[in-house]
């Protein structure tokens, strides 16, 4: 199962949309600033707002766009 996830940061008052199989793990990575140069690096208080399940990664990626 793949998911589109929407996260929000109060610190910068922004939303971010991404795709993953492992939402909780990915949220932890965003909050630990794992991705150098990524948009989400500008905050470390991201919270999950919404997750949407998809049967395949291709379906999730199409919906993400």
Backbone torsions as a table, in degrees:
resi	resn	phi	psi	omega
1	UNK	NA	136.6	176.0
2	UNK	-116.3	155.8	-176.8
3	UNK	-133.4	145.7	161.7
4	UNK	-95.1	135.9	178.2
5	UNK	-126.6	147.1	175.8
6	UNK	-119.0	125.1	178.3
7	UNK	-120.0	158.5	-176.9
8	UNK	-136.5	142.1	174.8
9	UNK	-116.8	122.5	174.6
10	UNK	-68.9	-35.9	-177.0
11	UNK	-55.6	-45.2	-178.6
12	UNK	-110.5	0.5	178.5
13	UNK	53.1	51.7	-178.9
14	UNK	-135.1	153.7	172.9
15	UNK	-105.7	156.8	175.0
16	UNK	-140.8	138.5	178.5
17	UNK	-115.9	132.4	179.3
18	UNK	-144.0	179.1	-179.2
19	UNK	-132.0	138.7	178.1
20	UNK	-165.1	167.0	170.3
21	UNK	-89.7	-25.2	-170.6
22	UNK	-125.7	88.6	-171.5
23	UNK	-64.1	-48.6	-177.5
24	UNK	-62.5	-41.4	177.9
25	UNK	-64.1	-42.8	-179.8
26	UNK	-65.2	-40.4	176.9
27	UNK	-59.5	-44.1	178.1
28	UNK	-59.0	-42.0	178.8
29	UNK	-63.5	-41.9	177.9
30	UNK	-62.0	-43.4	-178.0
31	UNK	-72.9	-20.6	177.2
32	UNK	-93.9	7.2	178.5
33	UNK	54.8	43.9	-178.2
34	UNK	-65.8	-35.8	-173.7
35	UNK	-93.6	98.3	-179.6
36	UNK	-61.4	132.1	178.8
37	UNK	78.9	1.3	-179.0
38	UNK	-79.8	154.1	177.5
39	UNK	-55.0	-40.8	-175.0
40	UNK	-73.7	-8.5	179.1
41	UNK	-66.7	-19.1	-176.9
42	UNK	-72.9	-3.2	178.3
43	UNK	-149.5	161.1	176.9
44	UNK	-134.1	25.5	179.8
45	UNK	-121.1	31.2	-177.6
46	UNK	-64.9	138.1	174.8
47	UNK	-127.7	150.7	178.6
48	UNK	-78.3	127.2	178.2
49	UNK	-99.8	-39.6	-174.8
50	UNK	-157.6	142.1	170.0
51	UNK	-126.6	141.5	-179.4
52	UNK	-128.8	118.3	-177.5
53	UNK	-80.6	147.8	175.3
54	UNK	-138.0	150.9	-178.7
55	UNK	-71.7	-30.1	-177.7
56	UNK	-136.8	161.5	177.7
57	UNK	-65.2	-39.6	179.4
58	UNK	-59.0	-43.5	178.2
59	UNK	-62.3	-43.1	179.9
60	UNK	-63.5	-43.9	-179.7
61	UNK	-64.9	-39.3	176.7
62	UNK	-62.1	-44.5	-179.5
63	UNK	-67.9	-32.9	179.7
64	UNK	-62.7	-37.8	-179.3
65	UNK	-70.4	NA	NA
